[in-house]
């Protein structure tokens, strides 16, 4: 396992390295240091380390920008921000950092961060739903088909071939009448022309599935079509729905599993696909995901894991910035964490958002901010 340490000041990055070694939990050969953030980005994109410590204030690339970039190539990477200014902690949480360290760095605080890293990596080591199926079809987040962990590149010749595949996947639990397909995907006036177009699209789609050696069959029955596949093929939405059904309550014992499923389901349903027939579906799946996040956030809050709760609630805030109850809870958490600067910054941010839509700031939000620590 590799830990990447990035700070444009050589003395600062070496000091962090010394403290990490003093915790007794990390070996020197596992630490890689950089003073040039661009060099660090290239290394991270190539070597895929698990943990990055990044100074926020760097001249070429800020730590926050760096974190955003490396997450695109290493989605599971854990980031710890290092800063001399406490107010930057707000931005750190917005970037979903695991933790942040304030300069001057203290050994005990670094030790606590390392313990959090160990706990997070342990959670990830629990068997994930992503590990079980040989073929996983993702419909949430960045949609795609993963065969033994590798994403397939279909190289679609036509947008209609892809749309039909997605449409059949979306309706995978039922037979879809060819007339419904005509109306939704091929709105031609001439039924014979629609049939000819559909037959051509089906032919090319079947060839595409065969090219990638996928055990997925398009079954035809009573003028209707359905995707049929064995148990080795699983769809992330089905795994997610089954998880919600079997694990309705968050507990200490199932928390790690719930976090794994959150990682599986994170992202809009069929992201970046704006087919007209998908309009209502985006909101349906998003609400289920946000409800699950709320339950995890409430679990953390009720068990006084305030920093973890704040991280979860901020994820919801990015989607529902004007959720009154949520904003009151975030202000309460920042008060409990005694982070007055972050609390003030968040309150000012809320005032601006409500002002932009010409709506008065809710009194509950104002009272939560005025409540003394």
N, C-alpha and C positions, 0 to 999 in steps of 0.2 A: 504494500500500500504506500502511496506517495502523498506527502503533504507539500503543497507549494506555498511559499512565503514571498509576498511581493511588497516592497516599499522602496521608493526612489532614494531613500537615505540608507546607505550601507550600514551605518552604526545601528539604525533602528531595526533593520531586518536581522542583523546578527544578534541583537539583544533578544528579539522574539525567539530566535532559534535556541539561544541558551536557556531561556525560560521553559520552552517546550521540552528540552532535554532534561531539565531539572525535575520535571513532573515524574520522570521515571517510567512513563508510559509510551514514549515514542523513541525509536532508535534513530541515530544520526543519519544512517544510510537511507532513511525514509523521508528525509527533509531535503527539499530543493529550493534554493533561494534565488530571487531575481531583483534587480534594481531597475530594470527596463520593463515596463508593463507589456510592451508589444512582444518582446521576446517571451515573456511569460505566457501570453495568449497563444502564441504559436506552439509552445511546449504543451500547454494544456489541451489544445485541439488535437495534438498528435498522440500524447501519452495517456490521456483520459484519467487524471488523478481523481481521488475521491474527495479531497478536502483542499480548500484554498483560503489562505489568510491574505487579505488585500487591504492596503492602506487606502483610505478614501480620497485623500488629497494628494494627487500626483500630477505633475505638469503635463504629460502627454495624454494620458487616459485616466479618468477618475476611477476609483475602485468600483463605484456603482455601475458605470458604463462597462467596465471590464466584466463585472459579474453578469450583467445582462447578455453580453456577447458570448461568454463561455458556456452559459446555460443552454444556448441554442445548439451547441455541439456536444455538450455533456449535460443532458437534462437532469441527471441524478446527483450532480456535484453539490457538495455542501460548502457554503461560503461563510466566512467569519470576517466581518469588517473591523478594521483598526482605525481609530480616529482620536484626535486630541479634542474634539468638540462634541459634547454630549447631544446637541440638537441633531447631529447627523444620524443618531440612532433611529429617528423616525423614517428617514430614507432607507436605512438598513432594513427595517421591518417591511417597508414597502417592496423591497427587493426579495423578500422572503429569506433573508439571511438566517442561518441557524443561530448566530450570536454576534455580539460586537464587543470589542475590547477598547477601553479608554486609555490613552496615554496620559501619564507614564504607566507602563505596564507593571502589574504586580503579580508575583508568583501565584498566590492563592487564587486570584481571579483567572489567570491562565489555566490553572489546574481545574477549575470549575468548567471552563470552556472545553477542555479536553475530555472531561467526564461526559459532557453533553454530546460531544462528537461520538464517543464510544457508545453511548446509549442510542443515538440515532442510527449508527451503522449496525448495531445489534438488531434494531427494529427492521432494518432493510434486509437483514440476513434471513428473516423469517420467510418461508417459501411464499413467493408472490404468485398471484393468479397468472402473471405473465410467464412464469416458469413452467407451468403444467402443460398447456396444449402445444402440440407440434406445429399447428397452424392457428394463429390468432388473427382475427379480422377486427381491426379497430374502427369504430364508428364515432368515438368521442375523441376530441382533440384532433391531432393530425391523423386523419383517416388513412388507412392502408392495410395491406395484408402482410403479416410477418410469418415467415416460414423458418422454423428453428432459429428464431431471433433476428433473422435478416429480413428487411423490408423489400418486398418485390416491386420492381419497376415494370408496370404493365405496358408502358409506351402506347397509350391509347391512340389509335388512328383517327377516331371520331369521338366527339363529345357525347353523342347519343349512345355509343356502346358503353361508355362509362356510366352514363345516367341510368341506363337500363339495369346495369349491374347493381348500382347503388339502390335503385328503386326496388329491385327484387330482394336485396339484403334488408332494406327497411321493412319490407313485408314478408320476411322470411318464414313466419309462422303460419302462413295461409297461402292458398292458391289465389293468384291474381288473374282475373278475367282479361282476355286479350283486348276486350272492348274498353276496359279500364286503362290498359296500357295505351291504347289508341288515344283515348281522351286526354290522358295525362302527358304522354311523351310525343305522340305523333298525331297532332290534331289536323289530319288531312280531311278534306271533304269527301274524297273518293275512298270507300272502304277497301276496295281491291288494291289501291295504291298503298294504303296504310298496312295491309297484310303483307304486301311485297317488301315494304320497308322494314317491318318488324322481322320478317324471316331473314332478311339480310343481316340485320343487327344481331339477331340470335345466333346465326351461323358464325359471325366473327367473334362474338363473345364466347361461344363454346370453344372455338379455336384458341382464344387467348387463355382460357382456363387450362386447356390441354398443354399449351406451350410451357406453362409454369408447373405442370404436373400436379395440379390441384384436384383433389378428389371431390369436386363440387359438380353436381349434375343439375341441369335445368330440366325439370320434369314437366311434361305436358299431359294434362288430363281435363277432359270436358271443356275444351276451349279456354283453359287457364294454365298459368305457369307458376312454378315454385322452385326455389333453390333447395336441393337435397344434398346433405353432406354427413359424413360419419362423425363419431365422437371426437376424433383427433382434430377436428376443426371446431373452434369455439369463437364466439363473438363477444367482445368486451361488454356490450350492453346486457347480454344475457347473464354473464358472470356478475355484473354489477347489480342487476335486479334480484338475482338469487341471494346475493350477499345482504341486500337491504331487507329481504324477506326473512332470512334466517338469523340476522343479527340486528334486531330493531333497537337494542339498548347498548350504549357504550359502557364498558367496564374496564377495570385494570387488566383483566385477562385477555380481552379481545381488542384492546386499543391498537396494538401493533398491526393486527390483521386489518382493522378498519383504516389505518393510515395507508396500508398497501393498496387497498381498494380505492382510496381517495386518489392516490397517484395514478391508478389505472383509469379512473373516470374523469380526471381533470381535463378540462378543455371543452369548448362548445361541441354540441352534437353535429357531426359532419361539418366540421370547421371549414370555412372558405368555400362551401358549396351553397349557392343561393338559388337552388331550384324552387320554383313557386310552390310546389307541393310540400316543401319542407318548412314553410314559414312558421307554423304553429309548433312544430316539433322541437325547435331550438329552445323555446321557453319551457316546455314540459320537462325536458331532461335537465335544463339548468336549475330549475326549482328543486328537483330531487337532490341534485348535487349540493346546492346551497343549504338545503335543510340538513343534510348530513354534516356539512361543515359546522353549522350552528350547534348540532348536538355534540360534536367533538370539542368545539370551543367552550360550550357550557360545562362539559366534563372537566376540562382543564381548569376553568374558573372555579367550579365548586370544590375542586381538590387543591386550590390555591397554586396551581402551576401558571402563574400570571403571565410570564413571558411567552409561554407556549400558547396560552389563550389569546394573547394580543396578536400573535403571528397568524392564528387562524381567523380571528375576527377581521383582520386587515385584508385577508383574501376576499372575504365577503364584501368588505367596504369598497373594493375596487369595482364590484359589480353593482352594489346598492349604496352609493355614496350618500343618499338622502334618507336612509333607514334610521328613523329617530331612535328606536330602542337600541339598535346596534351602536350608534354614535354615543349614546349615553353610557353604554357598557365600555366602549373604548376609553372615554374620558375617565371613567371610574378606574379602569385598569392602570392608566397612566398615573392617576393619583396614588393608587396602591403601590406602584413601582417607584413613586417619588420622583418621577421624571417631569418636573414642572415645565421645562423648556419645550419638551415634546408635546406636553399637554396644551400649552399656549399656542404652539404652532398648529396643532390639530384643530383647536377651536377657531383660530383665524382662518384656517382653510375651509372649515364648515361655513363660517360667516360669508366668505366669498362665494361659495357654491350656492347658498340660498339667495344671496343678493343677485347673482347672475340670472336666476329664474324669477326674481322679484317676488319671493315668498319670505315672510317673516321667519326668523330663526325660532324654532320651537322652544317654548319656555322650559321644557324638561331638559333640553340640551344646555340652555343658559344656566339653569340651576345646578346641573351636574358639573359644569365648569367652575361655578362659584363655590362649590363645596370645598371646604378646606381639607388639606392633607392631614 
